[in-house]
């Protein structure tokens, strides 16, 4: 399955240091929001009911 590169990685405000991704000061709000959501999703990666951070809807859960 292809991985989609988040848009914030193409921003000049994005700093791709190994183990230390961050945004430079002055990043636009939409870039900040996408970055923060992405980083939060990495933390939630192993949440119950998810595989690779994707929520799994089981037919019997409905």
C-alpha positions in Angstrom: 0.0 0.0 0.0 1.5 3.4 -0.9 2.1 5.9 1.8 0.8 9.4 1.4 3.2 12.1 2.3 1.5 14.7 4.5 1.3 18.2 3.0 3.1 19.8 5.9 6.3 18.0 4.9 6.5 20.1 1.8 6.3 23.4 3.8 9.4 25.5 4.1 8.5 25.7 7.9 8.9 22.0 8.3 12.2 20.7 9.8 12.9 17.0 9.2 15.6 16.2 11.8 15.9 12.5 12.6 13.9 11.9 15.8 13.1 15.7 16.1 10.4 16.7 13.6 9.3 20.3 14.3 8.0 23.5 12.7 9.9 26.7 12.4 8.4 29.7 14.2 5.8 31.6 12.1 4.3 28.5 10.4 0.8 29.2 9.1 -2.1 27.9 11.2 -3.2 25.2 8.7 0.4 23.8 8.6 0.5 23.8 12.4 -2.9 22.1 12.7 -2.0 19.3 10.2 1.4 18.8 11.8 -0.1 18.6 15.3 -2.8 16.2 14.2 -0.2 14.0 12.5 2.1 13.9 15.5 -0.9 13.1 17.8 -1.9 10.3 15.6 1.5 8.8 15.9 1.0 8.7 19.7 -2.4 7.0 19.3 -0.8 4.5 16.9 -1.3 1.6 19.3 -4.7 2.5 20.6 -7.1 -0.4 21.1 -9.2 -1.0 18.0 -6.6 0.4 15.5 -4.2 -1.1 13.1 -1.3 1.2 12.1 -3.3 4.1 13.5 -6.5 3.3 11.5 -9.7 2.6 13.3 -11.2 -0.7 12.5 -14.9 -0.9 12.3 -16.1 -4.4 13.0 -19.5 -5.4 11.5 -20.7 -6.5 15.0 -19.8 -3.1 16.5 -22.7 -1.3 14.8 
